Amino acid sequence: MIYQAKNNGLITREGNGKEKRKFIDINDAIDLTISVISKQNKSYKFFDIVGKKTYTIDSIINKILKYFPNSDVKYTKINNFHHYLNSPFNKKNFQIKKLSPKEDTIENSLKLIINSL
């Protein structure tokens, strides 16, 4: 989305923007993964490594557009059958341990990505 805003002036996204995601910085995901491996936690078979807060796609796009005020967003019909509105891991079909970083780092992560382009 950042790349599209910077290079095309238009973010094209499948869906309607109301989809919810718990975005996580790659460094936070690595740290949490290492913690799971190092503890050898055998009480869970599945771990859901996610960000601290839930964001709608709209809210993330609005954060990006603050850096690229001349850009716009266009939502398109969903053509991907893997697309989901909310996390499919919310089902209670299996035992899963959710892991999140202690702090929400999305603002800092966006700044770092934008400044690296």
C-alpha positions as CSV (number, residue, x, y, z in Angstrom):
1,M,0.0,0.0,0.0
2,I,2.9,2.4,0.8
3,Y,4.6,1.5,-2.5
4,Q,1.4,2.2,-4.4
5,A,0.8,5.5,-2.7
6,K,4.3,6.7,-3.3
7,N,4.8,5.4,-6.9
8,N,1.3,5.4,-8.3
9,G,-0.6,8.0,-6.3
10,L,-3.3,5.4,-5.9
11,I,-3.7,2.6,-3.5
12,T,-5.8,-0.2,-5.0
13,R,-7.2,-2.7,-2.5
14,E,-9.6,-5.6,-2.7
15,G,-12.4,-5.3,-0.2
16,N,-14.2,-2.4,1.4
17,G,-11.6,-1.2,4.0
18,K,-13.6,-2.6,6.9
19,E,-11.4,-5.7,7.1
20,K,-9.7,-6.1,10.4
21,R,-6.0,-7.0,10.9
22,K,-3.5,-7.1,13.7
23,F,-0.5,-5.8,11.8
24,I,2.9,-6.6,13.4
25,D,6.4,-5.3,12.8
26,I,8.7,-8.0,11.4
27,N,11.2,-7.4,14.3
28,D,8.4,-8.0,16.8
29,A,7.3,-11.1,15.0
30,I,10.9,-12.4,15.0
31,D,11.3,-11.7,18.8
32,L,8.1,-13.5,19.6
33,T,9.0,-16.5,17.4
34,I,12.4,-16.8,19.1
35,S,10.7,-16.7,22.5
36,V,8.4,-19.5,21.5
37,I,11.2,-21.6,20.2
38,S,13.5,-21.0,23.2
39,K,10.8,-21.9,25.7
40,Q,9.9,-25.1,23.8
41,N,6.3,-24.6,24.8
42,K,4.6,-27.9,24.2
43,S,1.2,-27.0,25.7
44,Y,0.1,-25.4,22.4
45,K,0.3,-26.8,18.9
46,F,-0.5,-23.4,17.2
47,F,0.7,-19.9,17.9
48,D,-0.9,-16.8,16.4
49,I,1.7,-14.1,16.3
50,V,-0.1,-10.8,15.8
51,G,0.2,-7.1,16.5
52,K,-1.0,-5.5,19.8
53,K,-4.0,-3.6,18.3
54,T,-6.6,-4.4,15.7
55,Y,-6.8,-2.0,12.8
56,T,-9.2,-1.7,9.9
57,I,-7.6,-1.5,6.5
58,D,-9.2,2.0,6.2
59,S,-7.4,3.2,9.3
60,I,-4.0,1.9,8.0
61,I,-4.6,3.5,4.6
62,N,-5.5,6.8,6.3
63,K,-2.2,6.7,8.2
64,I,-0.3,6.1,4.9
65,L,-2.2,8.9,3.1
66,K,-1.0,11.4,5.8
67,Y,2.5,10.9,4.3
68,F,1.2,11.0,0.7
69,P,-1.6,13.6,0.7
70,N,-1.9,13.7,-3.1
71,S,-2.7,9.9,-3.2
72,D,-6.1,8.3,-3.2
73,V,-7.6,4.9,-2.5
74,K,-9.8,2.7,-4.7
75,Y,-11.5,-0.5,-3.4
76,T,-12.3,-3.2,-5.8
77,K,-14.3,-6.4,-5.8
78,I,-12.8,-9.3,-3.8
79,N,-11.5,-11.8,-6.3
80,N,-9.4,-13.8,-3.8
81,F,-11.2,-16.6,-2.0
82,H,-8.6,-16.5,0.7
83,H,-9.7,-12.9,1.6
84,Y,-11.3,-12.6,5.0
85,L,-13.0,-9.9,7.0
86,N,-11.8,-11.0,10.4
87,S,-9.1,-13.4,11.4
88,P,-10.0,-17.1,10.7
89,F,-8.1,-18.0,13.8
90,N,-10.9,-16.7,16.0
91,K,-12.6,-20.0,15.7
92,K,-12.4,-22.3,18.7
93,N,-11.8,-25.4,16.6
94,F,-8.3,-25.9,18.0
95,Q,-6.1,-24.7,20.9
96,I,-4.1,-21.7,19.9
97,K,-1.9,-19.3,21.9
98,K,-2.0,-15.6,20.8
99,L,1.2,-13.7,21.1
100,S,1.6,-10.0,20.8
101,P,4.4,-7.5,21.5
102,K,4.1,-5.4,24.7
103,E,3.6,-2.2,22.7
104,D,1.8,-1.2,19.5
105,T,4.6,-0.2,17.0
106,I,2.5,0.4,13.8
107,E,3.2,4.1,13.7
108,N,6.9,3.7,14.0
109,S,6.9,0.8,11.6
110,L,5.1,2.8,8.9
111,K,7.6,5.7,9.4
112,L,10.6,3.4,9.0
113,I,9.2,1.8,5.8
114,I,8.3,5.1,4.3
115,N,11.6,6.7,5.1
116,S,13.4,3.6,3.6
117,L,11.8,4.0,0.2
